[in-house]
Amino acid sequence: MSVKGGPVGLAYTGYSLTVLELCMQSALLSHALAVEFPELADTVHRLKADNSHFARLLGEHDAIDQKIARDEQKIEVLNDETLHELKQQRLKLKDELYRMATQAE
């Protein structure tokens, strides 16, 4: 399996995708902690049940992720500044949650 770059876009197993199409597809991927870090799924589940601070941060992350997903799906469109701020908040929360989960393993 290979990906080749070219002036038109990327060719992958007979399909040609432009960079914009690839970005749009990746934007719609889930950013849930258990999806992005499946190796931490058990730890995340345990911390969610046992650590109220972790559970609160995870709830904030998931709520922000849902707002971003609704924008990306054109359900509730946000202005660019708000979307950018939400993505920064989601990343900051994800970093903290990841740090907590890896330290708890």
N, C-alpha and C positions, 0 to 999 in steps of 0.2 A: 504494500500500500504506500503510495507516495503522493506528495503534494508538490506541484510545480507552479512557480510564479511566472507571470508573464505580463505584458502590457495591458491585457484586458482584464485579468483577474487571476484566480487560482483554479487550476483544473484538478479534480479529485475523482478518481474512479469513473471517468467518462462524463462527469458533470462539470460545468463551468460556473463558478460563483464569483461575483465581483466582491471586492473588499467591503463595499457597503452592505451587500447581502450577508456576508459573513458576520459583520458587526451587528446587523439586525437580528440574526439568529442567536448570537451569543448574548445579546441584550435580553432575550426572552427566556434564557435559561434560569432555573431556580437558583437563588442565592441563599437558600436555607443552609444552616450550618451542617446538618446531617447529610445534605447532598454534596456540598463542597468538601467536606472532610468525613467521608464515610468511616474511616478508621477510628474516628472519635465518637461515633454514634452512641455506643454504650455509655461512655463517660458523660456525654452531653445529657443523655436521658437521666443518668444517676444524679448529676449536678442540678438538673432542672427540678428534681424531686427533693433533693437534700439541701440545696443552697439557695436561699431566697434572693440574695443579691444576683446570683447567676440567672435565676429564673426571671427576675425583673429585667435584666439587660437583654436576655434572649427575647422576652416579650416586646421590648422596645425595638430590637433588631427586626423581628418578624413583622411588626406593624409598619415600620418604615419600608421594609422590603415589599410589603403588600401595596403600599402607596405607589412605589416606583413601578411595580408590575402593572398596576391599573393604568398608569400613564403610558407605559410601553405598549399596552394592549388597546390604547386609545379609548378607555372607558372613562377615565377622569384625567384630562390633559392638564399638566402643570406647566407653569412658565419655566424657562430655562434656568433661571437663578434658583428657584425653589427645588427643581429636580437636582441640580448640582449640589445644593446644600444637603438634601436628603441622601444622596449617594455618598457624600463625605461622612455624614453621621453613621450611615450603615457600615462603611468601611472601618471607622473608629470603633464601633461596637463589635464588629466581627474580629478585629485585632484583639480586643480585650477578652472576648469570649474564647477565642482560640488560645490565648495565653493562659487563661484560667483552666481550660480543659486539658492542655498539655501538661500543666503543672500538677493536675489532679490525677494523672495516669500513674 
